[in-house]
Amino acid sequence: MPGDSGSRPTAWSSLRGTGVVVDGYSQLDRQTRIGVGAAAALCIVGIVFPMISWHIAVPLLAICGIVAIWGLWPPVDWIFRVGLPLGHIPLHCAAAKLYGQMQGTAAAEFAERSSKCPAEIINWFAYWMALKGIRVFGKMPPSPLMKEIPRAEIESRLYFNDGARVLVDNFKSAIFTDLAVKRYDLFSHRRQLRE
């Protein structure tokens, strides 16, 4: 059903249980909720610390601190796996890293057989990434603004060039420069990229 978001998996379904807002609702798992509660308790104990004996306050602070670290680990772990800062990474860097991770696979061997030129291999992996659902962003000169490049354009009339640094048309004119991808897309599509 078109309006029923629960009937089909979405790109957001991989974020469930990480503390990220999905479909307008906060999706915190039990461990994260306990961590948030312990962090709040840690703050309260810290505020009332001067009013109570240190024999009581120090163990309470230690217990609340340990529970807060344990409870808040899921979103912290997710952030470290995605990478900081969240945002864009140059496409040629992401394609080169993917090529390095996939060496010895059929996809990497195909790319190597297609061309011995390193820039062409990176172009091939950039195209592979776009086909697997990674959104590509770039600047359309002379504009300084990054915008998403429609996948249909990449599949039909535009080609990666110069080691996935620019998208060119049939006449080799640079249409988009400073190509980049989002770290979140790389993380959420990590399995599809290696298939």
N, C-alpha and C positions, 0 to 999 in steps of 0.2 A: 504494500500500500504506500503511495507516495508520501503521505504525511506521517507515517508510522516509523519513527527513528529506532524503535526497539526491535523491529523485525529484520533489520539488516545490520551487519557489522560496519562500523565506521572507522575512520582514522583515529577517532577519539577513544575507541574501545580499548586501545592499548594503554591509555592513561588511567583507566579505572583503578582505584585503590592507591593512587599516588598523591592525592591531595590537590589535584587539578580540577577546575570546574569543568564538568562534562554535561552537555545538554542543559545548561542553566542551573545545575545542582552540584553542590560540593560533594566529591566522591572520596571521602576519607575512610580508610579501613580502620578496624578496631585498634590496631597497634598505634597508628598515627594519632587517633583520638586520645589514647592514653598518654602519648607523648606530649600532646598539646595541654592536656590537663595537668600533667606533672610539671610542665614548664610554667603554667600559671601558678601552681602551688609553690614552685621554686621562687617565683616573684613575690608571692605573698609572704613566704617565710623570710625572704630577704628584707621585706619591708618591716616585718615585726621582729626581726633579729635583735635590734637594740632593746626591745621590751622584754625578751625572755632570756633565760639562762643559756650560756653558750654550750652547756652540756646537752641541752635539748636541741638547740638551733643547728649546731654543726651536723649531728647525725641526720636531722630532717633535710638539711640542704644537700647532703651527700646522697641520701636515698632519692629525693626528688630529681637531682641532677642525673643520676644513673638511669632512672625511669624515663626522664625526658630525652636523653640521648638515644636510648633503646627505641622509644616510641616514635621519635622523629626520624629514624634512620631511613624508612622507605622513600620519602621525598628527597632527602639528602643524597641517597644512593642514586636515585633517578637523575638528579641534576648533574652529579659527577659523571654518570654514564653518557648523558647527552653532551656534556661539555659546556664549559663556561668561557666566554660569555655566550649566552643564548643569542642567536641571531644568524647572520650569514657567514659562510666560509667560501673563499674563491672556488669556483667550479674546477679549475685545473688542479688545485690542491686536492680536492675531494676525489676527483677522477684518478689522480696518480696514487692516492692512498688506497682506493678500491682496487686498482690494478695490482698494487703490491700485495694486498691481502688475498687476491684471487690467483696469484701466480701458481701454475701447475694445474689449473682447472681448464675445462674445455673452452670456456669463454675467453680466457687469457691466451690460450694457444691459438684460437681462431684470430684474435686481434693481432697477435704476433705474426701469424702467417699472412694476414691481409696487408701488413706493411712493416718494414723494418725501421721506419722513422718513428722515434719516440713521440713526437708531437701527434702523429697520426694515430698511434695507439691510445693516447690520452683522448683524442677526439672521439675515437670509437667507444671508449668507456664513458665519456660524457653523454653520448647518444644512448648507450645502454641504460644509464641512470635515468634519462628522461623517459625512456620507454617503460621503465619499471615504476614510474609514478613520482619521481623526484621533480618538484617544481623548480624551474630555472628562472632566475631573475637577472636583469641586466639594465644598462643605461642605453637609451637611444640618443646618440649624439645629435645635437649639442646639449641635450637635457642632462642635468646632474642627478635626476631622480631615478631610483631603482624601481622597476616595475616587473611584474610577472610576465613571462613570455608564454603565450598560449602554446600548449603542447602540439596542437594541430599545425602551427607554423613550423615547429622544429621537425615534425614528421613529414612535412610536405615541401616547403620552399626554402627553408633556411638550413645552413650546414655549419657545423663547428669547424673552426680554423685556428691555426696558431696555438695548438695544444690546448684547445677548449677555452681560449681567452676571449674570442669574439665569435659572433654568429654572422655569417655572410650569406648573401643571396647568390643566384646563379652567375651574376656578373662579378663576383668576388668583392662586392662593396660591403663594408662593415655596417650591419644594421643595428646590432646590439654589441656593446662592449662591457668590460668589467663584469663578466658573468659570475654569478654566485648561486649557491643553494643554501637552504635553511638547515641548520644543525638538527632541528627537530625532525625534518623530513628524512634525513639520513638515518636517524635513530629509529624512527617508526617503520621505515622500509628496509631495515638492515637484513632481514631474512630474504625478502624478495630480490634484493640486489645480488645475493650470492646463489640464486637458483639458476 
